[in-house]
Amino acid sequence: MAEVTTTTTTVSTGWNLDTATSTWVAAEPVTTVADAKRAATPVECPVAAAQPAQADDIEASPVAETLPETGSDAGWVVLIAGGLVLVGVQLMLMQRTRRVARENQS
C-alpha cells in the first residue's frame, strides 16, 4: 500500500530578557521540521476497481416484471398541497381583516 508523508515545519520566535541591561531582545528563530508517514487512504490513493458489468451482460430480473403498481398519483398530492396553502392564506387574511376592524372600532 502507498504511504503519505506529511512534513510539518514550525518556526518559533520570541524574546529573551537581557539581564545586564534589563531589556528584551529578539531571540533567534528556531526552526523544527518533523516528518510523519502513514498508509494512504483509498481517497488519496484509489485502487483501480474491476470493470463493472455492462447492461448487456446482466439478465433481467423476473421480479421486476411482477412488481405491483402502487396506484398513487402525484397529481392528488399537488392538489391537496395547493388547497392547504389557499386555506392558510385565507386564515391570514381573516386575521388581518379582524385586526383592522378592531382598530377602527377603537
Phi, psi and omega in degrees: 000148182286155179247151175245129179254128177247125179251126178244124178247125180240127176247118180258128176237159181185196183231145175241144179272120175276105185291336181292321183251357183056043178232156177269132178237148181295134179275156176293137178294143179246123181254129178238130179242129179231135177248140176227135178243141177210165179289142180287145176277164179300332179290321181284328182219077185294145177267134181299127180273157177294151180297127180293156180293142179278158181299329180290334183277346186260131177276150179292142179282134178292337180289326183298331182278345184248009179294135181284155174278146179278336180079005180278148180233122183294339179299322178295323179297319180295318180296317180295317179297318178298319178297318178296321178296317180297319178297319179297317179295319179299317179297320178296320179293322178296318179298318180295318180297317179295321180295317180295320180296319178296320180293325180287332178287332183288000000 
